[in-house]
Amino acid sequence: MSIMSLRLPDSLHERAREIAKRDGTSINQLIATALAEKLSALDTVEYLKARGASGSRKEFLRVLGEVPPRPPISGDEPI
């Protein structure tokens, strides 16, 4: 574990305190979880960009062309 000093605006600190208390956790745990979620989202974006760059539009259209025509599932109809 590492120790990190963090400067927060008073309003953000107070809000974090309120949410942590409501959730029955510590501010430290709340911030660690929030940071983990943010890093995961950023990693996902990078992963998807890399996967997209390795794809082939021609191959995508070929595979899409193999899908049989069917009416949309209820609720998925065009507006």
QUISULCOR-V643991 format. One record per residue. N is the residue number from 1. RES is the residue in one small letter. OMEGA is omega as a letter, one per 20 degrees, with the letter a starting at -180 (999 if undefined). Layout:
BEGIN
n:N res:RES omega:OMEGA
n:N res:RES omega:OMEGA
END
This chain:
BEGIN
n:1 res:m omega:r
n:2 res:s omega:r
n:3 res:i omega:a
n:4 res:m omega:r
n:5 res:s omega:a
n:6 res:l omega:r
n:7 res:r omega:r
n:8 res:l omega:r
n:9 res:p omega:a
n:10 res:d omega:a
n:11 res:s omega:r
n:12 res:l omega:r
n:13 res:h omega:r
n:14 res:e omega:r
n:15 res:r omega:r
n:16 res:a omega:r
n:17 res:r omega:a
n:18 res:e omega:a
n:19 res:i omega:r
n:20 res:a omega:r
n:21 res:k omega:r
n:22 res:r omega:a
n:23 res:d omega:r
n:24 res:g omega:r
n:25 res:t omega:r
n:26 res:s omega:r
n:27 res:i omega:r
n:28 res:n omega:a
n:29 res:q omega:r
n:30 res:l omega:a
n:31 res:i omega:r
n:32 res:a omega:r
n:33 res:t omega:r
n:34 res:a omega:r
n:35 res:l omega:r
n:36 res:a omega:r
n:37 res:e omega:a
n:38 res:k omega:r
n:39 res:l omega:r
n:40 res:s omega:r
n:41 res:a omega:r
n:42 res:l omega:r
n:43 res:d omega:r
n:44 res:t omega:r
n:45 res:v omega:r
n:46 res:e omega:r
n:47 res:y omega:a
n:48 res:l omega:r
n:49 res:k omega:r
n:50 res:a omega:r
n:51 res:r omega:r
n:52 res:g omega:a
n:53 res:a omega:a
n:54 res:s omega:a
n:55 res:g omega:r
n:56 res:s omega:r
n:57 res:r omega:r
n:58 res:k omega:r
n:59 res:e omega:r
n:60 res:f omega:a
n:61 res:l omega:r
n:62 res:r omega:a
n:63 res:v omega:r
n:64 res:l omega:r
n:65 res:g omega:r
n:66 res:e omega:a
n:67 res:v omega:a
n:68 res:p omega:r
n:69 res:p omega:r
n:70 res:r omega:r
n:71 res:p omega:r
n:72 res:p omega:r
n:73 res:i omega:a
n:74 res:s omega:a
n:75 res:g omega:r
n:76 res:d omega:a
n:77 res:e omega:r
n:78 res:p omega:a
n:79 res:i omega:999
END
